[in-house]
Structures are given as C-alpha cells and as structure tokens.
Amino acid sequence: MKDFNEVALSWVNGDFDQETKMKVIELRNEDPAAFEDAFYKNLEFGTGGLRGIMGVGTNRMNKYTVGMATQGLANYIKEHVTDRELKVCISYDSRNNSKLFAKITAEVMANNGIHVYLFDNIRPTPELSYSIRKTGSVAGVMVTASHNPKEYNGYKVFWSDGGQITSPVDKDIVAEVSKITDPSQVMFKSGLQCGEIELLGKEMDESYLSDILSLTLSPEACAKHSDFKFVYTPLHGCGVRLVPECLKRLGFKNVIHVPAQDVSDGDFPTVASPNPEEPSALKMAIEVAEKNEADIVMATDPDADRMGIAVRDDEGKMVLMNGNQTASMLTYYILNRWKELGKLDPSKYVVKTIVTSELITEICASFGVKVYNVLTGFKYIAEVVKRNEVDGEFICGGEESYGFNVGQFVRDKDAQIACAMVAECAAWAAEQGLTLYQLMQKIYKEYGYRKEGLVSLVRKGKSGAEEIQQIMADMRATPPTELCGSPVTKVVDYLEPEKTGQPKSNVLQFFDEAGDVVSVRPSGTEPKIKFYFGAKGADADDKIAQLKAQFVK
C-alpha cells in the first residue's frame, strides 16, 4: 500500500486541475492530520454508494472520486444489463456541491452511451426512487448525504426496482468500482457513443404527487378537520418543493412555514445539524408553532426522506415524538383503517428493522398481520417488497431513525408520504376526540409502555475507526450477562448469517428476560458507533438511563 504522501504527490503532479493541486499543497502545509486523513485510504464505495467529507483527496467527496465511482457503475451497467435500453435517473439535494456532483455523474454516464434523466433542480430521494420505475431506468443515483453535517456529501445508488442496491448487485458494483484506480480511466469527456441527457421536472412531480396521494385512507376526516394548523420546515432541504403541496392537496388549509428554513442552503445556517432526530433542529419550528397556536410540527431532512414531529401534550406543551413512536402510531392508524376498509388478508404485511421498536410487532400481531424484521437500512425493507411483489402486498414499514413508507410506489423511506400520513392520522384521531399525543397514550395502554434511547459515540479519523472496531471486538469477547439486573437470555451476532438468516453485518444484540434489548452497530455513513436501547414496562424510563450508564463509557 502506498504511503499517503506518495498518493498526495501523485495528485500534485498528475492530471488534476490547478485548483485541486493548490488545495492539496495548502492542506499539507496547514493541517497535517487532515492531510493524512484525506489521502491515507480511498473513500470506500460501499454497498450503498459513497458518503464522506467534501474536499481534495482520495478519502474525500470531490469531482474525481465521484467521477471514478460513476465510471465503475457505468461499466457494471454496460456489462450486465443487456435486456433493455440503458437509462439512469439522477437527482440531488440542496447540499453544497450536490448540483456539481449530479452534473458530473450525468455527464460521465452520458459519455458512456447511457441515456440520462436528470432532475432540473433539487428533488427528494423518494421521488428519485419513484422516477426510476416510472421511466423504466436500470439504475439511479441520488447525490445526498441525508442528515449528515454540512461537511458531508454522498452518492446513493438505486437499482431498477427503485430500491437501493442490495446483494449480489451491490457487491458486484463495488468490485467494478474498485477497478477504477485513477481519474484517467473516467470518461469525463464526450465519446463517440454519447447518450442524451433529458431533464425531468413538473411532469414527474405531478405523477409522483398523484400516486402518493392515492394512498390516502381518511379523505372525509381530512376534509372535516381541514382547519388544523401544521408548521412545516424542510430544514433548508428539498422537502420545501412538495411536502406543503402534498398537505394542501389533502385539504389542509393552514400549513405554516418557517421562512428562514425554506431557503435551500447547504450550509444549513439556522441549525447545528439538519437532522430531525435532533431536538435542536425543530427549535425554530416549535417557536413558530407557539406563536401561531399550531397543533403539530413536522420537519424533514435535506433529501426529504425522513421526518420528525412534535405534538401538543395534555397541558398544551409541544413535545417531540421519536421515530419509534411515530412509526408505531402510523402503523396502528393504517392497520385500523385497512381493517375498517376490509383490506386486510394474509397476503398483507409490514416490515421493520431489527433496531426498531417491538411495539410494531405487537400491534401487527393484534391485527393478524405478518411482520418482517430486517437489518438496519431502508434498502432491506425495499428488498422484502421486491421479493413479495407477486404474492403479497406491502402495507407500510418503518425504522427508528425517522424513516417511514406506505405502499409500493416508492421503494425507500418517504417524508412526503409520512407527512401526509401524520396529517390524516391527526384528523382520524380527532374524529375520536383524541390528539396525536393522546392516541400514543392509548396505544401504550393497549400494548404496554415502551421506551427507546439512542447514543452515538463519535470517533473521527483513522484512530477513531480503530477504536470503534475495538469496542465491537471487546463486546464479542465479553458480552454482558445482564441488563438492568435482568439476565441476558440471548446474544445475536449478525456477523453469523447462518444463525440469523440475515445478510452479514457488524451488529450485536443483547436480549434479557424482562423484554429489554440493546443493539450495537458502527454507523455505515459517519464516524460513529451507535447504541440502541429498548426497555419495556412501567419502569422503562429508569431502565433506559441504567442501560446508557452500563454501555456508554
């Protein structure tokens, strides 16, 4: 393996633009640690694509690493797709350089003779998923780093079913991308077989909105409670284009904006992090809600695939709902409506991830609905949907990290759909004299109280990555014997697919006798290791605090 200084020197002396060369020299002189991190390895093209800090270097998101990834993907498409016209869809969010990276992706694809559908402006990730199947494309690329900090960008790859790539396609694409070791291998310039770049815009928006609004289950309740006041913020992202329109078409007249956060800006100037999981991200929206006496706050992340909400409690105070609660509440609402509409039968099913609340499992069991448990990541939910296209029907699916989807139009989490479902769920609850907060309490009373918690330890750079791996190794060597004083009855190691029935993944789970669970996994997109805590029973709040103290040192 080359020394990082040698690799950096090849950038200074190689066929790179002058601005890039000067930035490499500047980085070496001003920040030696960052210089090493930028060149000590290649930015990994993983099973979902690329994600990393933007900047010069082999371990950074820049036009060269994006171009190399695209060339590898194009090579795979040209070699393995022979039964249809080669077409791809490309979209991008509001992050810095997203438009540039999308343009480079489109040009490299076109230069490889592939027809490209490129959105004319920022669009949500779920609309990209939708457009792949609508246009009959073989693949799609979404330029986004989702909810990551502003320094990051990413490159998410989708396949012909509209879902993110999964095995074996993902590994085969990774292998093809790994063969591209130098920018000279990339068709940055037009070749003899240049494909057309066709812009997508309002026509696709209309088709997308029409299809997702066809999922509505309670139109009469929405009409009756059209005066509900919602505050919506896109957190400077691309949800601003379609979420308010979606709510308007459902019949809701009072969708209140947060003007400063309607501005699409990759610096995310009004928030520390554009992540609806973070309470601080909803601060401005809650202030607007208090001023306008609004009922519900909704926030979406930069690529509008995840949604966070705040609702009023019995004292009228705005309180946040976490992803587990929202997914459980929406599942409860949807299954109730499907039952009332006579749509439930044994072919219908729900999907959740292994780190998402078991409350969803209990709700589904009470309706006689099958539940699939999958690894963390919505691509695994989409994989189940694809597998059951002929013999089953996907009702809905969710994950604790604020992702939710309904129906089969989109094969990823969708904040447009989730916002619409929250709004109509609120109207449905109001028909029963309940607020969303009270509906959640009703669910707890029916199925038992649960509490979840999440702690993410950030460990940056090479040394941080090594520390995260050591934490996982230590827990495998000496797993806990009890959780909150209750004996551990089961340890699940997802590095052993022959035992779990799931794809191999670096995840550990510990279950105790009392029904509590702890899951541990390194993040696949950020320098973090995540601890997921789930507790059951009246003392669940106290148990979450104990579990955090036990695992997070």
C-alpha positions in Angstrom: 0.0 0.0 0.0 1.3 3.4 -1.0 2.3 5.9 1.7 -0.3 8.7 1.8 2.4 11.3 1.0 3.1 9.4 -2.3 -0.6 9.4 -3.1 -0.9 13.1 -2.4 2.2 13.8 -4.6 0.5 12.0 -7.5 -2.4 14.4 -7.2 0.0 17.4 -7.3 1.9 16.0 -10.3 -0.9 14.2 -12.1 -3.7 15.2 -14.5 -5.7 17.2 -12.0 -7.0 20.8 -12.3 -4.8 23.5 -10.9 -7.3 24.5 -8.1 -7.2 20.9 -6.8 -3.4 20.8 -6.8 -3.2 24.1 -4.9 -5.6 22.9 -2.3 -3.6 19.7 -1.8 -0.5 21.7 -1.1 -2.4 24.1 1.2 -3.9 21.2 3.2 -0.4 19.6 3.6 1.0 22.9 5.0 -1.9 24.0 7.2 -3.4 20.8 8.7 -1.1 17.7 8.6 -3.7 15.5 10.4 -6.5 16.3 7.9 -3.9 15.9 5.1 -3.2 12.4 6.2 -6.9 11.6 6.6 -7.6 12.9 3.1 -5.1 10.5 1.5 -4.4 7.5 3.7 -7.1 5.5 2.0 -9.6 5.6 -0.8 -13.1 6.8 0.0 -14.9 3.5 0.2 -17.6 2.8 -2.3 -19.8 0.7 0.0 -22.9 -1.4 -0.6 -25.0 1.8 -0.7 -22.5 4.1 -2.6 -20.3 6.9 -1.4 -20.5 9.2 1.6 -17.8 11.3 3.1 -16.4 14.7 3.9 -16.0 17.0 0.9 -12.5 18.1 -0.1 -9.5 17.2 -2.0 -8.0 13.7 -1.6 -8.7 10.0 -2.2 -10.7 9.8 1.0 -13.0 12.7 0.2 -16.0 13.5 -1.8 -14.9 15.5 -4.9 -15.4 15.6 -8.6 -12.7 13.0 -9.2 -13.9 10.4 -6.6 -17.5 11.0 -7.9 -16.4 10.5 -11.5 -14.5 7.3 -10.6 -17.5 5.9 -8.8 -19.7 6.8 -11.8 -17.4 5.1 -14.3 -17.3 1.9 -12.3 -21.1 1.9 -12.1 -21.4 2.7 -15.8 -19.0 -0.2 -16.6 -21.2 -2.6 -14.5 -24.4 -1.4 -16.2 -22.9 -1.8 -19.7 -21.5 -5.3 -18.9 -24.5 -6.8 -17.0 -27.6 -5.1 -18.4 -28.3 -6.5 -21.9 -32.1 -6.9 -21.9 -33.2 -3.3 -22.1 -32.3 0.2 -23.1 -29.6 1.7 -20.8 -31.2 4.5 -18.9 -30.5 6.0 -15.5 -32.1 8.7 -13.3 -30.1 11.2 -11.3 -31.3 13.6 -8.6 -29.7 15.8 -6.0 -30.5 17.7 -2.8 -29.6 21.2 -1.5 -26.1 20.3 -0.1 -23.0 22.2 -1.2 -21.7 20.7 -4.5 -24.7 18.4 -4.9 -25.6 20.0 -8.2 -22.0 19.8 -9.4 -21.7 16.1 -8.5 -25.0 15.4 -10.1 -23.8 17.1 -13.3 -20.6 15.2 -13.3 -22.5 11.9 -12.8 -24.8 12.7 -15.6 -22.0 13.6 -18.0 -19.9 10.5 -17.3 -23.0 8.3 -17.7 -23.9 10.0 -21.0 -20.3 9.8 -22.2 -20.6 6.0 -21.7 -23.5 5.9 -24.0 -26.2 5.8 -21.3 -29.4 7.8 -21.6 -29.7 10.1 -18.5 -32.8 11.5 -16.8 -31.6 14.4 -14.7 -33.9 16.4 -12.5 -33.9 20.1 -13.3 -33.5 21.1 -9.7 -33.3 19.7 -6.2 -35.7 16.8 -5.6 -36.3 14.3 -2.7 -34.7 11.0 -2.6 -38.0 9.2 -2.7 -39.0 10.9 -5.9 -35.8 9.6 -7.4 -36.8 6.1 -6.3 -40.2 6.6 -7.9 -38.8 8.0 -11.1 -36.6 5.0 -11.8 -39.6 2.7 -12.2 -41.6 5.4 -13.9 -39.0 5.9 -16.7 -38.0 2.2 -16.9 -34.4 3.0 -15.9 -31.9 0.4 -15.0 -30.4 2.4 -12.1 -30.5 5.7 -10.3 -28.1 8.0 -8.4 -29.1 10.4 -5.6 -26.5 12.9 -4.6 -27.1 13.4 -0.9 -25.6 12.8 2.5 -29.1 12.7 4.0 -29.0 14.2 7.5 -25.2 14.3 7.9 -23.4 17.5 8.9 -22.8 20.2 6.2 -19.2 19.0 5.6 -20.5 15.8 4.1 -22.0 14.7 0.8 -22.8 11.4 -0.7 -23.8 9.3 -3.7 -26.6 6.8 -3.2 -27.1 4.1 -5.8 -30.5 2.6 -6.7 -31.4 -0.3 -8.9 -34.2 -0.9 -11.4 -36.8 -1.8 -8.8 -36.4 1.7 -7.2 -34.7 0.3 -4.1 -31.1 0.9 -3.1 -28.7 -1.7 -4.3 -28.5 -5.0 -2.3 -26.7 -8.3 -2.7 -25.4 -9.6 -5.0 -25.7 -6.5 -7.2 -24.2 -4.2 -4.6 -21.0 -6.3 -4.1 -20.6 -6.7 -7.9 -20.8 -2.9 -8.4 -18.4 -2.4 -5.5 -15.9 -4.8 -7.3 -16.3 -2.9 -10.6 -15.8 0.5 -8.9 -12.7 -0.8 -7.2 -11.1 -1.4 -10.6 -11.2 2.3 -11.3 -8.0 3.4 -9.6 -7.2 6.6 -11.4 -9.2 9.5 -12.8 -7.6 8.9 -16.2 -9.9 5.8 -16.5 -13.0 8.0 -16.3 -14.9 9.3 -19.4 -15.1 12.9 -18.3 -15.2 13.9 -21.9 -17.7 13.0 -24.6 -17.1 9.8 -26.5 -18.3 8.5 -29.9 -21.4 6.9 -28.3 -22.7 9.8 -26.2 -26.1 9.3 -24.6 -28.7 12.0 -24.2 -29.3 14.0 -21.0 -33.0 14.6 -20.6 -34.3 16.9 -17.9 -37.1 15.8 -15.5 -39.4 18.4 -13.9 -43.0 19.3 -13.2 -44.5 16.4 -15.1 -42.7 13.8 -12.9 -43.7 15.9 -9.8 -47.4 15.7 -10.8 -47.2 11.9 -11.4 -45.4 11.4 -8.1 -47.9 13.5 -6.1 -50.9 11.9 -7.7 -49.7 8.4 -6.9 -48.7 9.0 -3.3 -52.0 10.9 -2.6 -53.9 7.9 -3.9 -52.7 6.2 -0.7 -55.0 8.4 1.4 -57.2 6.4 3.8 -59.3 9.1 5.5 -60.3 11.8 3.0 -63.5 12.6 4.8 -61.7 13.2 8.1 -59.2 15.4 6.4 -61.9 17.5 4.9 -63.7 17.8 8.2 -60.6 18.9 10.0 -59.1 21.0 7.2 -58.5 23.9 9.7 -55.8 22.0 11.6 -52.7 24.1 11.9 -49.4 22.5 10.9 -46.0 24.0 11.0 -43.6 22.5 8.4 -39.9 23.1 8.0 -37.7 21.5 5.3 -34.5 22.4 7.3 -33.1 24.1 4.2 -33.6 20.9 2.2 -35.7 19.8 -0.8 -38.9 18.9 1.1 -39.9 22.6 0.6 -40.9 21.7 -3.0 -43.5 19.0 -2.4 -44.5 18.5 1.3 -46.6 21.7 1.6 -48.2 20.9 -1.7 -49.0 17.4 -0.6 -50.7 18.7 2.6 -52.6 21.3 0.6 -53.9 18.7 -1.8 -55.1 16.6 1.2 -57.3 19.6 2.0 -55.4 21.2 4.9 -55.6 25.0 4.6 -53.2 26.1 7.4 -49.7 24.9 6.6 -47.4 27.4 8.2 -43.8 27.8 7.0 -40.6 28.8 8.8 -39.4 31.3 6.2 -35.7 31.3 7.2 -35.6 27.5 6.8 -37.4 27.4 3.5 -34.2 28.7 1.9 -32.4 25.8 0.2 -28.8 26.2 1.6 -26.1 23.6 2.0 -24.6 25.4 5.0 -27.8 24.8 7.0 -27.3 28.2 8.6 -30.2 28.1 11.2 -29.4 24.6 12.7 -26.4 22.9 14.2 -27.4 19.8 12.3 -30.2 19.3 9.7 -31.3 16.1 11.4 -34.9 15.8 12.5 -33.7 13.3 15.2 -32.0 16.2 16.9 -34.4 18.3 19.2 -32.5 21.5 18.3 -33.4 21.1 14.6 -37.1 21.6 15.4 -36.5 24.6 17.8 -37.4 27.3 15.3 -40.4 25.4 14.0 -41.7 24.9 17.6 -41.3 28.7 18.2 -43.4 29.4 15.1 -46.0 26.8 16.3 -46.3 28.5 19.7 -46.7 31.9 18.1 -49.4 30.6 15.8 -51.0 28.1 18.2 -50.4 25.3 15.7 -51.3 21.7 16.5 -48.4 19.8 15.0 -44.8 20.5 13.8 -43.2 18.5 11.0 -39.6 18.6 9.9 -37.8 16.8 7.1 -34.1 16.3 6.4 -32.2 17.7 3.5 -33.2 15.0 1.0 -36.7 14.7 2.4 -36.8 11.0 3.1 -37.0 11.3 6.9 -39.5 13.2 9.1 -39.6 14.3 12.7 -42.7 15.6 14.5 -43.7 17.5 17.6 -47.2 17.4 19.1 -49.1 19.0 22.0 -49.4 17.1 25.2 -52.4 17.3 27.6 -51.0 20.5 29.1 -50.7 22.1 25.6 -46.9 21.9 25.6 -45.1 20.9 22.4 -43.3 17.5 22.9 -41.2 15.6 20.4 -42.1 12.1 19.2 -39.2 9.8 18.3 -39.0 7.6 15.3 -40.2 4.5 17.1 -43.3 6.3 18.4 -44.2 7.8 15.0 -43.7 4.5 13.2 -45.8 2.7 15.8 -48.5 5.3 15.8 -48.8 5.4 12.0 -48.7 1.6 11.8 -51.6 1.5 14.3 -53.6 4.1 12.3 -53.0 2.4 9.0 -53.9 -1.1 10.2 -57.1 0.2 11.8 -58.1 1.9 8.6 -57.2 -1.1 6.4 -59.3 -3.3 8.8 -62.2 -0.9 8.6 -62.0 -0.8 4.8 -61.9 -4.6 4.6 -58.4 -4.6 3.0 -56.6 -7.0 5.4 -55.8 -10.6 4.5 -52.9 -13.0 5.0 -51.0 -11.6 2.0 -50.6 -8.2 3.5 -47.5 -7.4 5.6 -45.4 -4.8 7.5 -41.6 -4.5 7.6 -39.4 -3.1 10.3 -35.7 -3.1 11.1 -34.1 -5.1 13.9 -33.4 -1.9 15.9 -36.9 -0.6 15.6 -39.5 -0.9 18.5 -41.1 -4.3 19.1 -44.2 -2.4 19.8 -44.8 -2.5 16.0 -44.6 -6.3 16.2 -47.2 -6.4 18.9 -49.5 -4.1 17.1 -49.3 -6.2 13.9 -49.9 -9.4 15.8 -53.2 -8.0 17.2 -54.4 -7.4 13.6 -53.1 -10.8 12.4 -50.6 -9.1 10.1 -47.2 -10.6 9.3 -44.1 -8.6 10.2 -40.7 -9.0 8.5 -37.6 -8.0 10.6 -34.6 -6.8 8.5 -31.2 -5.2 9.0 -30.8 -1.5 9.6 -31.4 0.4 6.4 -34.5 1.0 4.3 -32.9 -0.8 1.4 -33.6 -4.1 3.2 -37.3 -3.1 3.7 -37.4 -2.4 -0.1 -35.8 -5.8 -0.7 -38.7 -7.5 1.1 -41.2 -5.5 -1.0 -39.5 -6.5 -4.2 -39.4 -10.2 -3.1 -43.1 -10.2 -2.4 -44.3 -8.2 -5.4 -46.3 -11.1 -6.8 -47.6 -12.9 -3.8 -48.0 -10.2 -1.2 -48.8 -6.5 -0.6 -46.7 -4.1 1.4 -48.8 -2.1 3.8 -46.2 0.0 5.5 -42.7 -0.1 7.0 -40.6 2.0 9.3 -37.3 2.3 11.1 -36.4 4.1 14.4 -34.3 6.7 12.5 -37.4 8.5 11.4 -37.9 6.7 8.1 -41.4 5.5 7.1 -43.1 4.5 3.9 -46.6 3.3 2.7 -47.5 1.4 -0.4 -45.4 0.3 -3.3 -44.9 3.4 -5.4 -41.6 4.3 -3.7 -39.0 1.8 -2.6 -37.4 3.9 0.0 -38.4 5.9 3.1 -40.5 8.9 2.1 -41.1 12.0 4.1 -43.7 13.3 1.7 -45.8 10.2 2.4 -45.0 10.2 6.1 -46.1 13.9 6.5 -49.3 13.2 4.7 -50.0 10.1 6.9 -49.3 12.1 10.1 -51.7 14.8 8.9 -54.5 12.4 8.1 -53.8 10.3 11.2 -54.3 13.5 13.2 -57.7 14.1 11.5 -58.7 10.4 12.1 -57.7 10.7 15.8 -59.7 14.0 16.1 -62.8 12.1 14.9 -62.4 10.0 18.1 -61.8 13.1 20.3 -58.1 12.4 20.5 -54.9 14.4 19.8 -51.9 12.6 18.4 -50.4 12.6 21.9 -53.5 11.0 23.4 -53.5 8.5 20.6 -50.0 7.4 21.5 -51.0 7.1 25.2 -54.0 4.9 24.1 -51.6 2.7 22.2 -49.3 2.3 25.2 -52.3 1.5 27.4 -53.4 -1.2 24.9 -50.0 -2.8 24.3 -47.8 -1.8 27.3 -45.4 1.1 27.8 -42.1 1.0 25.9 -39.2 3.5 25.9 -36.3 3.7 23.5 -33.0 5.5 23.6 -30.1 6.1 21.2 -26.5 7.1 22.0 -24.0 7.8 19.2 -20.3 7.9 20.1 -18.3 10.0 17.5 -14.8 8.8 16.9 -13.2 10.6 14.0 -10.2 9.7 11.7 -8.1 6.6 11.4 -7.6 6.2 15.2 -11.4 6.6 15.7 -12.2 3.9 13.2 -9.8 1.6 15.0 -11.3 2.4 18.4 -14.8 1.6 17.1 -13.7 -1.7 15.9 -12.0 -2.5 19.2 -15.3 -1.7 21.1 -17.1 -4.3 18.9 -14.3 -6.8 19.4 -14.4 -6.4 23.2 -18.2 -6.9 23.3 -17.9 -10.0 21.2 -15.2 -11.4 23.6 -17.1 -10.5 26.8 -20.8 -9.9 26.2 -22.9 -8.5 29.1 -24.5 -11.1 31.3 -27.4 -8.9 32.5 -29.3 -5.7 31.5 -30.7 -3.7 34.4 -30.3 -6.7 36.7 -32.2 -9.0 34.4 -30.3 -12.0 32.9 -29.3 -11.8 29.3 -31.1 -14.7 27.6 -30.0 -14.3 24.0 -27.0 -12.8 22.2 -27.3 -12.3 18.4 -24.2 -11.6 16.3 -25.1 -10.6 12.8 -21.6 -11.5 11.6 -23.0 -15.0 11.7 -25.6 -15.0 8.8 -26.1 -18.8 9.1 -27.6 -18.2 12.5 -29.5 -15.0 11.9 -30.9 -15.6 8.4 -29.9 -12.0 7.6 -27.0 -10.7 5.4 -23.7 -10.5 7.3 -23.5 -7.3 9.2 -21.4 -5.9 12.1 -24.2 -5.7 14.6 -24.6 -7.2 18.1 -27.9 -7.5 20.0 -28.4 -8.5 23.6 -31.9 -9.5 24.9 -32.8 -10.0 28.6 -35.5 -11.9 30.4 -37.6 -8.8 31.1 -38.1 -7.9 27.4 -35.4 -5.3 27.1 -32.9 -5.2 24.2 -29.6 -3.4 23.4 -28.3 -3.2 19.9 -24.8 -2.0 19.0 -23.5 -1.2 15.5 -20.9 1.1 13.9 -22.5 3.6 11.5 -22.0 2.9 7.9 -22.1 6.6 6.9 -20.4 8.5 9.8 -17.5 8.0 12.2 -19.9 6.8 14.9 -20.8 3.7 16.9 -24.5 3.6 17.8 -26.1 2.1 20.9 -29.8 1.4 20.6 -31.7 0.8 23.9 -35.2 -0.6 24.2 -37.0 -1.1 27.6 -40.4 -2.5 28.4 -42.6 -1.9 31.4 -43.7 0.9 33.8 -40.1 1.5 34.8 -38.8 1.7 31.2 -37.6 5.3 31.6 -35.4 4.4 34.5 -34.1 1.3 32.7 -33.0 3.3 29.7 -30.9 5.5 32.0 -29.4 2.4 33.5 -28.6 0.9 30.1 -26.9 4.0 28.9 -24.7 4.1 32.0 -23.9 0.4 31.5 -22.8 0.6 27.9 -21.6 4.1 27.2 -18.4 4.9 28.9 
